[in-house]
Amino acid sequence: MGLLDNLKAKLGPAKDKVSGLAQQHEDKIQHGLDRAAQTVDKRTKGKYSDRIESSTGKAKGAVDRFTHKNDPGPGGEGTTPPAGPPPTS
């Protein structure tokens, strides 16, 4: 087993635990992101509002994907996206 495989095997349970905690506290995480964005926007006096809003949206999307990755989708499968397009030969 290679070093990378060994690390993945050891980090798998930790990732599941963090995902579970994020699911439990998703509303607090979202609220924290909003408050942080408001604080930064206030301190920069609105100079970077568009960038702050964009970054906050991306962070919220990442949290949403992370917390709902194990939820069953419409077909009964997880919402994890497919690995990618098939290779062309």
Secondary structure as GFF3:
##gff-version 3
##sequence-region A 1 89
A	DSSP	alpha_helix	3	24	.	.	.	ID=ss1
A	DSSP	alpha_helix	26	43	.	.	.	ID=ss2
A	DSSP	alpha_helix	49	67	.	.	.	ID=ss3
###
